[in-house]
Amino acid sequence: MAVEPLETSEIKSVQALKTHLRHAAQLEMSTIPMYLYAAYSIQTQGDSQWVPGMSAFRAIRSVVIEEMLHLCLVRNLMVAIGGGDQLTFYDKAFVPTYPSPMLHRTPELPLKLAPLSVQLMQDTFLPLELPESTDAPPQPDRYHTLGQFYAAIKEGFERLDCPELWAQNQPDLQYQGAYWNEDGGGQPLVVYDLPSALAAICIIVEQGEGCAAGDDKVPMRPDLPVAGEDELSHYAKFRGIADNLDRLEKLNIWPVPTNPTLAEYAGSRAEALAELFNAAFCYVLAMIDALYTSSRATVQPGQTSARYGLERTFIAAMGGLLFPIAALLVTIELPSGQRAAPTFEFFEFAKTSSKRDQLAAMCDKLIGHFPSLGGDNGVRRLIKLMPSV
């Protein structure tokens, strides 16, 4: 992931604000593979909500979906101030690599792909989502908590607010519909002006850290809170997992490697399957990019809209495409005795055909070795139903 210098004091220019938003998107993106990897390491033993580990899996999954929402809210903020062309998700420079330090944090926090453990929660996930102390100042660089970083962005919006800041806004390109999260909250929010920008930042910060230091519960809709409609913050969910991990009877964790790479799978059964996963992961990012170049004005009753298809499917693809491939990977034993797992690396699609068609061709080559990829409810059929990007 490419790293740019940031303002070390206040955000005083529109370009500096755009740079900080780009970094905020990278920060949100860096959490998603880590959290998914930990979730994939849990042996859920089927779909029953009662099996050991399912509660931890569902909690992490809800966090991942909210992080996807945060990623899009940051991009909405960028589009609102005319920086939509300065942020692309399907980009080798944007896709995170592991191990790597958390961007601009002090003290340094190493980020990694690792199986679920109390140590992972305590050393990585909890510090990453650490609530901001009540007297912590906004900090545009070398922050201690994400709340300080977003507070600096909030101050930047407040300082720069004027009609010119919003003059290049394209609200019809912002993500605004079809979000779902059965175990969490939040909602897409179109950014028009300063109040809506601050509301978007509120959703990001409160869902991650909580409403205030020590407050575990946050509104299901931080932008429109309703008494009694609450959920736990990301920090509280991870703390709950850490506190109960050893007490979950029969909870098994796959012995997956830490920070695996595709090169380490060379010549094994896992290699092509891990590459398919990377391609599917990057395809989801490309879907989001396509959404941000398609006008919401095309979504009209009685009409077919490519934009509508993208809005309806990119979150679903996270589970329908990625999880089944990951579930197959962990069944493959490596020479080390560990199990294979996704590597979340950038996949370079050819420019000669659509990414969906290339993904389908990759899947077709593997169905003979992994029959569950086919069938009426398999990955291959879902790829066919996905939008062509």
N, C-alpha and C positions, 0 to 999 in steps of 0.2 A: 504494500500500500504506500503510495507516494505521500511524503510529509512536507508541508510547506511551513514557513515561519508564520507566526501569528502576532497580532498586536499584543504587546506586553502590558499596556495600560488600558485606557478606555477605547471603545470602538467608535471612531469619529468620522468614518467615511463609508459610503455605500459599498465600495469595493471591499473594504475590510469586513463589513457585515456579511457580504456574500462569501468571502473566504471562510469566515467562522461558521457559516451555515454549511458549507461544503465539508468542513471538518466535523461538524455535528453529525452529518449524514454518515461519514466514515466511522465515527464512534458508535452510532447505532448499528451500523452494518457489522462491525467487529464482534458484537455480542451474539448475533444470530447463529453463526456456525458453532460457536462454543456451547451455547445453550442447547442447540439441537443435538450436538455430539453427546453431551451428557445424557440427554433424554434417550437417545438411541442405545446407549449402553445399558439401559435398564431392561431386564428380562421380564416383560409384562405378561408373557405366556397367554396371549390371546386378547380378546377385546372386552372381557368382563370387567366392569368397574370395581369388582370386589377382589381381584387378584392382587397379591403383594406387589408394591411398586407402582400400581396404576395411579394412585393419588399423586405421587411424586411426578410421574410422567405427565399427568394432566396439568399439574401446576406449572411445570416447565414449559409445556406446550402453550399454555395461556400466556406466559411471559413472552415467548417467541412471537406469537401473533400480535401482541401489543407492541413489541419492538418493530415489527413490520409496519404497524400503524405509525409509530414514531418516525420511522424512516420516511414515510410518505408525507407526514405532517411537516417535516423539515423541508422536503422538496416543495410542498405547497408554499411554504414561507419564501423559498428561493424564487419560485415562479412569480409570486406576488410582488417582488421587488425587481423584476425584469432579469433575473439570473437563471431562467430555466435552461438556457443553452450551456450553462457552466457546470451542470451536474448530470452525469450519466452513470447508471448503476452497472450495466454490462460493459465493463472497462477493466482491463488488467490492472490499471493503476488504482482502481477503486476497490476491487475484490481483496479482502484481507488475507494475509499469510500468517502462519503460526509456526513457531513462537514469535511474538513481537510484543513490544511494550505498548500499553495503552497510550494513545496519542496525548502528548502534552501534560500528562498527569505527573504530579510530584507528591510523595515519592513514587518512583517508577513502579508500575504494576504490570508484571508479565502476563500476557494473555496466551492461552494454550487450548488445544483440543485434548481433552482428557476424560476418562470414564468418571461417572458420578462417584463422589466420595465426600466425607465430611471435610477432609483437607481442601478439596477443590472449592467447596462452599466457603470455607473460612479464609482461604488464601486468595481467592480470585473473585468469585461471584458476589460475596457480601461486600468486600471493599469497593468493587465496581459500582454497586448500587447504594453505597453508603449514604445515609441521609445527611444533608447539609446542617451544620450546627447553626443555631439561631443568630449568632453574631458573625458568621463567616461572610466576608465581603465578596462581591462579584469578582470573578477572576477570568479574564479572557485567555490566559495562558498560564501554565504551571499551576493549575487548579488542584485542589485536594479532593473535591467532589464534583460530580457532574452538575449538581445544582448550582454551584458557583459559576461554572462555565455557561450554563443557560441563563443565569442571572445577568451575566455580562452581555449576552446576546439580547436579552430583554431590555437592558439599559440602552443598548445600541439602537434598537427600534424606537424607543422613547425619545432618544436624543435626535435621531434623524427624521422623525415623523414630520412629513409635509406632503402636499399634493404631488410633488415631483417624485417622491419615493415610490408611490403606487401607480405612476403614470403608465408604466409598461406592463402592468398586471394583465394576465390572461386567465381569469378565473375558470373559463370553460375547459382549460387544460388541466386543472388541478384534480386530484383524486377526491371524490366526494360521495361515492355510493358503494353499496354491496359489501361493506365490511361485516364480518361476523366473528364472534369469539364466544363459544359456548361456555367457557370457564373464566371469562374475563370481561372487561368493559372497554370504554372508549368509543369514539366515533370519528369518522373522517370529518374534517372541518375545512371549509373553503375560507381562505384568507383574503379579505378585501381591504382591511385597514388596520390601524393600530389595535383596537379592541379585539378583533378576531385573531390577530397575530399573537397577542398576549394570551388569549384563550388556548391557542394551539400549543404554546410553550407550557402553559399550565398543565395540559393533559400529559405532555411528555414527562415533566418533572414529577408531578404528583403520582402518576402510575408507577414510576420507577422507585422513588425514594419515600414517598408518602407526603401527606399534607404539611407536616412539620416534623422536626426531629422528635423521634419517639412515638409518633402517631402511625400505627400500623395500617389503619383502615383509610381507604380513599373512596370517593364517590365513583360509582360505575360510569358516570358522565362528569368528569371534573369540570367541564365547561358549563354544565347545567346540573349542579348537584341537587339530589332529591333525598330528603331525610329517610334513612333506613335502606337505601339502595347503595350498598357499599361492597367493596372487595378488598383484599389485602394488596399492599404495594409489592413490587418485585422484591424489595429488600426483605419484607416480612415473609413472603413465600419461600425465599431461599433460606431464611433463618429457620423457618419451620421444618424444611427438609433436613437441614443440618442437625437440628435438635432431635429429630425423630428417626434419622437414618439407621442408627444402630438398633433402634427398638422395633423396626418393621420386621416382623418374623418372616423368615424364608425369602427375604429380598435378595435376589441374585443380580450381580452386575457382570456383564460380559467382560472378559479380560482383553479389552481392546487396547491398542497401543496409544501412546501419547504423541501427538503431532505427527501422524502418519503422512506419507507422501506417496503419490502414484508410482514414483520410481522404485520405491521399496517393494511394490507388488509385482514388479516386472517378472514375467514368465509364470505367474501363478494364476489360479482360477479367479482371483479377486481383481486382477488388473483391468480387464475389459468392463467388469461390472462397476468398479470404482470410477472408471472413466465415464460410464453412462450416468452415474450419479452426478459427477461434476458437470456434465452437459445439461442434465435436467435442472440442476441448481442455477446454472448460468442462463438457461432458457427462461426461468422464472424472473430473473433480473431483467432480461430482454423484454419480457412481457410488460413489466412495469414501465420500462422506457417507452415502449410503444403506446401505452396508455397516456403518457404525458405528451404525446404528439398527436393525439386523437381528440377532437373537440367533443365535449359533452352535449353540444347542440345536435349531434347526430342521433342521440338517444330519444327517439320519438315513438309514440304509440303506433303500432301496426307496421313499423319499419325495422329492418335488420340493421344493426349497428355493430361495427367492429369494436367500438369503444365499450359497449355494453358487455360484449363477450369477455373483454379483458378485465373489466371491473368485477365480473362475476366469478372469474376462474383463477386469478393469480394467487389468492390466499388458499383456495382449495388445492391448487397444485402443490403447495408446500407439503400437504399431508398425503394427497393421492399419488403424487409421483415420487417424492423423496423418501417417505417412510418405508414403502414396500421394498425399494432398492436397498436401503440401509438394513432392513430386516433380513434380507438375503445375505448381505455382506457379513454380518456377524455370525452366520452359520459356517463360514469358511475358516478353517484352521490354518494358520500361518506356520512356516517352519519353526518359528520361535515358540510355538505353543499358544500364542495369543490368537485372537480372532480379528479378522479384517474389519474395517470400518471406513466410513466416508472420509475423504481428504479435503473436500471443499476447495479445490483448486480451480483456477480460471481455465475454461475450456474455449479454445479458439474455433468457432464455427467457420466453415467455408462460406464464401459469399456467392456461391453458384446456385444455391437453393435455399428455401426457407429453413430456419432453425428447427421448426417442428418436424419437417420432413427428414432432416438429418438425424434428429433424435429418434424418430420412428425407425429409420434404417439401422441405427445402432442397436435398438431394442430387438429388431427382427433377427439380427445375427446371434443374439444371446438366448432367445426363447428355447432353442434346442437344449441348451445347457441348464437353463433355469426356467422350466415350464410355467411356473407361477406368474411370470411376467406376462403371459398370454391369458386367454380366457375372457369371459364376459365381464369380469371385475378386475382385470389385470392392468398393469401399467401401460401395455401396448394399446388397449382400447381407450384408456384415458388420454393418451397422447393424440389419438385420432380426434377426440372431442375438443382438444385444446385449440385456441386461436392460432392462426398461422402468422408467425412473426419472423 
